[in-house]
Amino acid sequence: MREAGGAPPYWSQDASALAATLGAGLDGLTTDQATTQLARIGPNSVEDSSRSSTIRLLAHQFESPLVLILAFAIAISLMLQQWVDAAIILAIVLGSSLLSFFQEYRASTAVEELKRRLALRCRTVRDGVEQDIPVSALVPGDLVLLSAGDLIPADGLIIEATDFLVSEANMTGESFPVEKRPGIVRPDVPITERTNAVFLGASVQSGTAKVLAVKTGRRTEFGTIAARLRARPPETDFARGVRRFGELLIRVMIVIVLFVLTVNLLLDRPLIESLLFAVALAIGLSPELLPAIISVTLSAGARAMSNRGVIVRHLDAIENLGSMDVLCTDKTGTLTEGTILLSNTLDAANRPSSEVRRLAFLNAAFETGIGNPLDAAIVAAGERAGCSTRGLTKVDEIPYDFVRRRLTIVLAEDEPAAQHLIITKGAFANVLDICSTLDREGLEVPLDDTSRAELAETFRAKGAEGFRVLAVATRRIEAKHDYNRDDEHGMTFRGFLVFHDPPKADAQRTIHDLNALGIRTKVISGDNRYVTAHLAEAVGLDPKSMITGAQLAKLKDEALWHLAPQTDLFVELDPQQKERIVRALQRTGHSVGYLGDGINDAPALHAADVGISVEGAVDVARESADIILLSRDLDVLRSGVQDGRRTFANTLKYISITTSANFGNMVSMALATPILPFLPLAAKQILLNNFLSDIPSVAISSDNVDPDRVSQPQRWSLREIQRFMIVFGLISSVFDLLTFAVLLLVFSANKATFQTSWFMISLLTELAVVLVLRTRKPAFRSIPSRLLFWSTLTVAAATFTIPFLGEPSTLFGFVPLSALQLGVVISIVLGYVATTEAVKTRVFRWEHPPHP
């Protein structure tokens, strides 16, 4: 195996020689070298540049089958030398497509700006100084510094490593972390055996390393798997609803278009005119601005949420946030203050002990794994007490993992020593399991059943008082070079570390507010049952509604499906169990949100319907999440949920209102076609009607939402949309038929007068119905947004102006109407509004009966 140019692969090369090949040294690049490299090879990204994305977005507007059909219609008009019709259709197609592009481009630009606020950064050595740079600016030859919780930003060779464990599940499928060390590996080994190399997208589980970046962006192993990156993500509930809605429209469209085309041909009407009419009819039925409306509405929601401290990484997550009815969260920092303090250190006899504090300090101070608030509290307390690491040297570290739930440090005196000191701290039960003796006033005494029971009672009592408790154990062992988990045995139990993290003052109110929004809060924690139960009682959750990790391990999936929705507290869990709980809740029909910020939360964040993390979370947690909270506060999340529901409500407004109005108009034209001596509207008139009615629809994204629409989780219902479309569409058709009768029987209208009158009535009723159906309340009791209100009035005023524009009006086949005819138009529109308002009240009461 060889690289391009015949060089051996980097994992089989000496680090110094490889660095020289990259134009760097083992002390990294200079800023000038990095700038030159970046200009030459481009940013460290596997995604397309923004320019190509913009071009693709513009091209996407013309990929729609409906636009292609219109292009076919334009071609036919040009072949028949119908220049005016071709120009009008072309202008409307371009106007509609550019309007859609402009809205989507603005939406995508806004979202990209939000994403840049959360862009990953990495630590590198440039100009001999450690610097924090954007991951996108990383280039081959950079020296990257990694620690636990980091996502690896490039493919590279390990220069130095200390207890360095990496998760490569996304590359190799191997779920357990693998240890990485410096060295040289054979050129032909598979990726799983390249123990001296790291790869873009993997995550650091523990330890630290210094890595020479060799490949960035699309040249990485992950970048070559382009198909995986561009693969369509799992379909969300909202996306599935939009797809099914589109399939419904296509079926209706085919039936109506074929019926109209067949009737026109049977009536010996011109083929081309009939074909153009049928095409325009199809366009009129479809909400062609739907992709743009969804993008605009979701991006507007994302901007509103960002102002409240909630950053959206994936727009689809807004819908999921709005439909969430279960929130799973850890307790630290969300239900508690997050300011953990080491309040006491106790020996095995439950007495204050400075020696236990010193041992815990040494363990925390020498640890190289991910920083956490418990270790920070230990170090701070130790420094205040005068503890120091002087005279001691770290020999080895056995990193923390979520099976052992403990961390071990091996220490030696500065001068060569015959023995090493092993210090282990971790979860009480997991530390006690490896102990055979306990310290009693400086003496090691056997750890019998009675002593174990006494220690367990101390642990339980402290937990019941709301304290988090860890244990410390030690062992002296004959000195050796390497240590592993097998050395964690025969240890001496030294004492307890007692931490205090009080509940937030407003936690109970926030949980109550979430519950009022139809969201049940569940605590999912690796902490012990006693302290979690104490906290639950303080914040209004049921402390007896609990399942432990040990109990969960014995439950079959079917039993968990039954118990999970009824349980408030899940405690003493490992990461896989967290994910299993999320999937059990989803299996029973719940939309699940998961809030977490640690390495152990990544599987559950990925599995949840909406993964939620915080700005200060480890990289792997942030990248697994859909929503990022700038403040670790459930009240901020509550605001985000309400914004998500407003966004979802506005998206459904456009879908429901536009399709019902279009459906009614199309049914009316289909019914009128066989009985009229001419087409009810020309193709260009249908397209103009559709284009003008879409202009205020863009403003729906800014519309106000009634409080009752955000009080409960919202889910997509194709049945409700279908019923909405049929009921209100047919009301529109009834008034259209009334219009036909009045125009033909009362005014004996000719073709031009008929088409002008019905064009105005059709467009005005579409505009009016937006203001009526945008709310379940009486329309006059719910105020629309200013943009929606004034854009609707502007288009309505333009509707009355169009027939009187002279030459432009003639091009579309319109003629001026008399005052009496205009009066009839206004009367029919007002009658339609009143009828729709009356029917709306009954329909919404039937679909959403008032709560008892």
N, C-alpha and C positions, 0 to 999 in steps of 0.2 A: 504494500500500500504506500502510495506516494502522493504528496501534495502537487498542486499545479507547478510546473517548472521542474519537476523531478526531485524536489527536496523531500526528505523523509517527513512523516507527520510530526507535528509539534510535540506530541506526548512521548516521542522516542528520541527527543533531542535534549542536549544539555541546556540548562536555563540560560547560562551566560551567552552561549553561542546563538541561541534563539533570540535573545534580547538584542544582540548586535545585528542580527538579520533584520529585525524590525526597526532598526535605527535608534534603538534605545539602549539604556544600561539597566542594571539591576536596581538602580535608584530612580527609574522612571524616565519620562520625557520632560523636555522643557515646554513652556507654554507655546513658543513659536513652532516647535516640532508638532505639537498636538494640533495647532491651528492649521498647519499645512496638510497634515494627514486628514483632518476632518474635511477640508475643502476638496481633497483628492478622492476620498472614498465615500463621502456623504455621512449623514447622521446614523447613529447606532439605533436603527429601527427596522422592524420587519414589515412595517406598513408602508403604503404608498405615500408619496409626497402630497402636500395639500393641493398643489397645482393639478396633478393628475386626478386627484379626488374631485376637484371642482369641475374639471372637464368631463369626468365620468358622470357627475351629478347632472350637468347640463344635458349630456347625451341621454341620460336615463329618462328625461322628460319626454323624449321623442321615441322611446322604446315601447310605450304603451300600445297595445293592440288597437285601442280606440283612435289614437293619433295616426297609426299606420292606415287605418280604414279611411280616415279623413284625407290622408295624403293620396290614397287611391281615388277618393272623390275629386280632389283637386286635379289629379292627372286626367280624369275623364272630362272634367269641365274644360281643361286646356285643349284636349283633343277635339272637343266640339266647338272650340273657339268662343266659349262662354267666359270671356275675360273678366267681366265684373264679378260673376259668381265665384270664379276661381280666386280672385284677389280677396274677396270678402272672407271666403272660407280660410284662405291662407293667413289673413290678418288675425282672424279669431284663433286659429290654431297656435300661431306664434304668440299672441297675447296671452292665451291661457297657459301655454307651456312656460313662457318667460315669467309670468306671475307665479306659477308653481315653483320654478327654479329660484326666483328671487326669495320667496318665502322659505324654501328649504335651505338655501344657502345661508340666509341670515340665521336660521335655526341651528344649522350645523356649526357656523362660526361661533355662536354663543356657547354651544356645548363644548366645543374645542377649547374655548377660553376657560371654561370651568375645569376641564380636564387638566389644563396646564397648571392650575393651582395645586393639583395633586400629583404632578409628574414626579416619577421616581428620581432620586438622586443617589449618588454613590461617593465613597471616599477614595481619592486617588492621591498619589504622590507626584507632584509636578514641581519642577524647579527645586527639587529636594525638600519641598514643604507639603505637608498633608493638606489637601483641599477638598471641599465639598462641591461636586459638579453635577449637572443634569446627566442622567444616564445616556441621553441622546448625544451628548458631546464626547462620550468615551471613544477612544480609537485604539487600534492595535499598537502595542508598545507601552500603553499606560500600565502603571502598577496600581492594582486595586486592593483595598483593605476591606476584608469581610468579617462579619461577626454574626452571631445567632440572630435569626429573624430576617436577615437580608435576603432579597432575591438576587441571584447571581446575574450580573448585567452583560456578560459576554462569555464566549468560550475562552478558556485560558489555562495556563500551566501554573501549578502550585509551586511557589518559591519557598514559603515557610508555612507551617501549620501547627496549631496546638489544639488537640482534642477536637478535631474538625470533622463534624458529621454533617452530611448533605443528603437531602431528600431529592431523588431524581425520578420520582414516580411518573411525572409527565413525559419523561424521555424513555425510561426503561420499563415502566410498569411495576417496578419493585417498590412495595409499600414501606419497607423498613429503610431507615437512613443508612448510608454507607460511609465508612471512614475514608478520608482522603489524606495522603501524605506526599511530601516531595519525593522525587525520584525519576527514574527513566523506565518506561514500559515498552515492550516489544511493539514494532510498527503494526503488526497484523492482529492485535487483540480487539475484540468487540468493545462497544461503548461501555458495557457493564464492567469491564475489567480495566478501564483506564483510570486507575486509582490515583494518578497524579494530575488529573485534569478535572476541570469543572465546566459546566455548560449553561448557556443562557436559559433562564427560566426555572432552573433548579433553585432550591431554597436551603439556607443554612439552618440546621437544627441546633447545633451547639458548637462552641469553640470559636477560634479565630484563624484567619489565614491571610497571607499576602500572595496575590495572584498576578501573573503577567498576562494581560489581555492579548489574545492572539487573533481572534476573529470576532467581528461585530456584525450587527444587522443581519442581512439575508445570507451572509457567508457562514453564519453559525450553523450548528447541527439543527437547532430549532428553526432557524430561518429557512433551511432547505426543505422542511416539511410544510411547504406552502399550502398544500391542500388542507392540512389540519387547521392552519390559521384562517383559511377562507371558508372552512366548512360552516354550514349554517348551524347556529347554536340551537339547543332544544327549543321547540316552539312554545311560547308562553301562552297563557290562557287568552290574553287579549289578541295576540297575533293569530291564534287559532280561530277566534271569533271573527276577525276581519277576513280571514281566508274563507270561512264558511259563508259569511255575508256576501263576499264577492261571487262565490259559486251560485248563491241564490239569485243575485242580480243577473248573472249570465243566463240562467235558465229562463227567468222572466223576459229578459231582453230578446232571447232567441224566439220565444213564442210570439211576442208582440211584433217583432220586426218581420218575421215570416208571414204572419197574418196580414199585416199592412201591405207588404210587397205583393202578396198573392192577390189581395182584393184590388189593388191598383192595376195590376196586370189584367185581371178579369174585366175591369171596367175600361180597358183599352186606353189607359193613360200612358203618356210617354214613358218609355223604359228608363231613360236616364234620369228624368225628373223623379220618377218613383223610386229609383235606386238611391238617389241623393237624399230623398225624404226619409227613406228607411234607415240610411246611415245616420242622418241627423237625429232620428228618433232614438237610435241606440246610444248615441252620445248624450242625448238629453236625459236618458234614464240613469246613466252612470254618474256617480259623484266623482268626476275625474280629478278634483282637487283633494281627494281623500288623503293620498300620501303626504301632500304638502300640509294639509290641515293637521294631520296627526303630528308631523314633525314640528310645526309651528306651535301647536298647543302644548306638546310635551316639552319643547325647549322653553316656552314661556313659563311653564310650571317649574322647570329646572332653575330658571333665573330667579323666580320668586322664592323657591326653596333655598337657593344659595344666600339670599338676603337674610334668611332666618337661621343660617348656619348649617344647612343641609346640602351637601354637594352630591349631585347625581352623576355616577360614572357611566351608567347604561340607561338610556332613556326609557326602555321598556320597563325598567324597575319602578317607574312612577306609577304605572297601572298596578303592579303587584303590591306596592306600598299602600295604595288606596284600597286594595281588596284584602289586605292582611287582617286576619281575625285572631291570630295567636302570635305573641311575641315571646321568644325564648331569649333570655339574657343572663349573663353572669351577674354577680352582685357587686363586685368591687368597682367603685367609681360610677356605677349607674344607680344602684340602690343605696350605696354607702358613699361617704365623702371622698374616698380614694386617697386620703392622707393617712397612710398606715404608719403607726408608731409602735416601736418595741416597748411595751409598757412594763414588762418584767421578764426576768430570767430566773428559773427555778431549778433546784437540783432534784435528784430522784426522790428526796424526802419532802418535796413541795415547799422548800425554803429558798429565799432569794440567794442567788449565787453569782458572784462576779466571775468565777472560773468558767461557768457555762456561757456567760456573755463573751468572754475572751475567745473561747473555742469557736463560737458561732461567728465572731468577727473574723477570725482567721479563715474560716471556710468561705465566707462571703467576699472577703477582700481579695483572695487569690482566685476566685472563680472567674473564668473567661467566657462563660456562656452568656445568654441573653440577659440584659439587665432587667430586674423586676423590683417592684416596690418593697417586697419583703427584705431582699438583700440590701437595698438602699437604706431601709430602716435599721437593719442590723449594723451596717457600717457607720451610720450616723450616730447611733447610740454608743457604739464601741469607741469612736473617736472622741465623743464627749467624755467618756470614762477614762481616756488616756491609753486605750489599747493601741498596739503597734505591731507591725510585721517585721521589725528589725530583728536580725539574728536568725531569721528563718528563710528557707528557700523552697519554692514549690518544685516538687519532683514530678508529679503527675496529677491528672484530674480524670475522674470517671464521671462523664457528664450526666446531667439529669435526663431522664426519659419518663414517659407517661405510664410505663408499666411498673418500674421500680419506685418511682415517685420520690427519689432521693438523689443527692449529689454528694460526691466524695472528693476530698482534696487530700493529697499526700504531701507531707512536709518533712524537711530535714534541716538540721542546723547548718550554718554557713560552712563550717569545717566538715570534712568527711565523718559520717556517723555510721555506727554499726546498725542502728535502728531508724526506722521512719515512723512518723506519727500520721495515722489515718484519722481524718475527721469527717464524719458523715452527718448531714442534716437533711430532714425531709418530713414527709407525712408521718404522724405518730405510729400508726400501725405498721407501716413499711420499715421504719427504723427499728421498732421493737422486734420485728421478725428476725433481724440479723444479729440480735444481742443474746448473749448467753450469761452475762453478768451485769451488775449495776454498781455504780459508785456510791458507797455509803461512808461519808466522812473520810475520803481518801483511800478507802479499802475497796477492793473488788470482791463482791459477794455474789454467790450463785443467784440467778434470776429464776425463782420458782413460781408456781402458779399463784401463790398468795401475793408475791411482789408484783407480778403482772397485773393482777386484779386491782391492786392499789394504784398502780400507775394509770391504768385505764380509767379508774374513778376520778383521778385528778384531771385527766384529759377531758372526760365527760363534763365534769363540773365547770371547768373553765369555758368550755364550748357553750354550755347552757347559759353562762353569764354574758355571752356575746363575743368572747375572745376567740381569735384564731390561734391555734396552737401547733407548733412544730416541735420535733424532737431532735436531740443531738446525741451522737454516740462516738466513741473513739476506740482506737486499737493501736498498740505498738507492734511493729512487725520487723523482721529482719530485712535490712535494706536490699533492694533490687532495682533494676532499671525501669521495668514496665509493670503497670498494675491494670487489672480489669475487674469486672463485676464479681468474679470468683473470690476476690480478696475481701469482699464485703460479708464477712461472717465472723462469728466468735467475738463480737464487739461488746464494749461496755456501755451501758446506757448511762448518760451523764446528766440529762435533765431536759427541761422544757423551755421553749421560747414562746412568750405570750404577746400577741399583737392585738392592737385595738384599732378598729376602723368603724366609727359610728355611722348609723344610718343617716341619710340626708334628711334634713328637716321637712322637705317637701315631697319625699318619696311616696308617702301614703296618698297624698293628694294626686300626684301624677298617675299612680296606678289606678286610682279611682277615675281620673279623667280618661285614661285609656280604656278602662272598662265601659265608661259611658259612650265611647266611640265604637263599642262592639269588639274590643281587643282584649283578650285574656292574657295576662302576663304570667309566664312560667320561668322560674329560676333554674338554670342548668349550670351546675358548678362542680368543680373538682374538689371543693372544700368539704369539710366533714359535716355530718348530719346535725350536730348539736349547735354549732355557730350559725348554720344556715337556718335552722328552725327558729332560733332566737331572733334573727334578723327578719324572717318572714312574719313573725308575730308583730314585730314593731312596725312593719309597713303595710299590714292589712291582708297578708296572705295566710292561708291555713297551714300552720306548722305541722299538722298531722297528715296532711296530704303529701306524702313523700315516698319516693322510690330511691334506694341506694344503688350504686354501681354493682354491688354483689348480687342484689336481688334482680337487677335488670339482666345480668348475665345468665340467670336461670330461666328467664321468661322466653317463651316462644313468641314469634312475631304476632300471631293472632291474639295472644293475651296482651301484648304491648299495645296493639291497635285499640283494644278496649280500655286499657288503663291510662294511656298517655293523655287523652283529652281531659280526664277527670283529675289529673295530678298536678299540683302546683309546684312541687319541689323535686328536682332530680339532683342527687348529691353524690360525691365521691366517684365521679365518672372519669373515664378515659376518653380521648378524642373520638374513637370509633363509636362509642356509646352515644356521644352527643349527636353524631350524624344519624345514628339509628333512631333516636327519639324524633328528630326532625322528619325523617322519612315515614315514621309511624303516624305522626300527626297529619302529614300530607295524604297518607293512605286512607285516612278517615274523612277526607274532604276539606281539610283546613288549608288556608293559605298562610304559610308560616314565614315569619321574619325571625332572623337570628342576629343578635348583637354580640360581637366578640372582637377581641383585639390581639389575641395571642397566636402563637404557632399552633397550639392545640385546637384552636377554633376554626382553622382553615377548612377541614373537611365539612363541618356543619355549615359554614358560611357558603360554601360552594353548593351544597345540597338544598339549602333553603330557597323558597320562592323569592325572597329578597334578603340578600346578605347585607348586614349593616355593620360598619366598623367606625373607628374614630381616627382623627387626623394623626394622632401620635402612635397609632398601632404599628406593629412590625410590618415590614413590606409584604410578606406573604399573606397576611390577614387583609391588608388594604387591597391588594390585587385580587383577592378572592371575593371582595365585597362589591355590591352594586351601589350602595349608598354610603357616604362618608359624613359623619357628624363632626363639625368643627369643635363642638363642645360635648363632652361625655355626659349627657344629661337627657333623661327620658322625656323631659318636657320639650326639649328641642325636637325630639323624634315625634312627639305628639303633633307639633306644628307641621312637621314634614308630612305626616299622615293626612292631615287636613288639606294641605296643598296638593298632595297626590290625588285625593278624592275630588278636589275641584277640577284638576286637570282631566281626570278620567270623565267627570260629568260633562265638561265642555266638549270633549272628543265625541262622546255619545250624542250630544245635542246635534252636532253637524251631521253625523251619520243618520240619525233618526229623522230629523227635520228635512234635510235635503232629499233623502230618498223618498219620503212620503210625498213631498211636493212634486218631485219629478215623476214618481210613479202615477200620481193622479193625472198629471198633464199628459203623460204618454197613453194612459188608458183612454183618456178623453179623445185624443187624436186617433187612436185606433178605432174607437167607436164611431167617430165622426167621418172617418175616411169613406166607408161604404155609402153614406147617405148624402154627402155633400157633392156638388158638381165640380168641386175643385179641392185642392189640398187645404186643410185647415190652417197650416202654416208652411211657408217655404222652408227649405233646408237652412238657408242662411238666417232666416228669422229664428228658427229653433236654436241655432248655435249662438246667435246674439243674446237671446233670452237666457240661455244657460250661462254664458259668460258674465252677463251683468248680475245675475242672481248669485254668482260665486264671489263677487267682490266683497260684499259685507260678510259673507261666510268666513272669510279669513279672520275677521274681527271676533269671531266666536271664541278664539283662544284667550281673549282678554275679558270675556264676559264675567259678570258677577254670578255667584252660585248661591242658591238659597241654603240656609243652615241645615235644613232637613236632608239635603243631599250629601252632607259630609258627616252625618251623625252615625251612620252604619257602614260596614264594609260594602263595597260595590263589586259586583261580579258581572261579567259579560253574559247577556242572555239573548241569543239569536231569536228565540221564540217571541220575546217582548218586542224586539225591533221589527220582526216580521208582522206582528199584530199591529204595531204602531204604523207601519208603512201602509198596511191594507186599510185600516180604519180611517186614518186621516187622508190617505190618498183617495179613497172612494168619496169622502166628503168633498174633496176638491173636484172630483169628476162630476158629482151631482151639480155643483154650481157651474161647472163648465158646460154641461148639457143645458142648464137653464140659460146660460149665455147664448148658446147656439140657437135655442128656440127664440129668444128675444131678438137676436140679430136677424134671423131669417124670417120669422113670422111677423114681427112688429116693424122692423126697419127695412125688410127686403134687401138686406145688405149685399152688395156685390163682393167680388173676391177681395179687392184691396181693403174695403171698409171692414169686412169680416176679419181678415187677417190682422189688421191694425188694432181693432177692438179687442180681439181675443189675445193678441200679443200683450197688450197693456194689462188686461185682467189676469192673465197667466202669470206675468212677472210681478204684478202688485200683490197677488195672493201669496206668491212664494216669499216675498219680502215681509208681508204682514205675519205670515205663519211663524217666521223665525221669532218675532217678538212675543207671539202668543204661546208657542209650544216650548220656549226656552225655560219655562218654569212650570211647576205643578200648581202653583198658586194662581189666583186670578191675575192676569197680566198687569193690571194697574197697581198691584201690591208688590210687585217685584221689579226693581229698577235694573235695566240692562246697563252694561258698561257704556261710557260715553262714545268710545270708538264704534261699537256695534250700533248704537242708536243713531249716531250722526251719519255713518256710512250707509245705513239702511235708508234714512231719509234722503240722502243725496241721490242714491240710485232711484228711489221712488220719484223724486223731482225730475230726474233725467228721463224717466219713463214717460211722463206727461209732455216732455219737451221734444222727444224724438220724432213724433209724427209731424211736427211743425218746423223741421230743420231744412225744408226745401230739397235741394239736390241730394244731400246725404240720405234724407228720408226716402226719396224716390229710388235710390240704389237698392234699398232693402224692400221696396215694394209697399211702403207705408203711405197713407194719405191723411190729411188733417181730419179730425172729427168735429162734429157740431157740438154745441153746448149741451144739447139734450143727450147725445150719445155719450159725452163725457160724464154727464150726471148718472146715466145708467151704469157706466163702468164703475163709478165710485160707489153706487148703491149696492151693486153685486159684491164688490170687495168687502164693504161693511157688513153685509149679510153673512158672507163667508166667515169673517172674523168672529161675529157673534155666535154663529153655529159651532165653530171650532172650539171656542171658549167653553160653551155649554157641554159639548161632548167630552172635552178634555177632562173636566171635573169628574165625570162618571168613569172614564177610562182609568185615570190615575187612582181613583178611590178603589176600583176593582182590582187593579194590579198591586197596589200597595195599601192595603187596609190600615186604618189607624191602629196604633198599638193600644192594647187595653190598659 
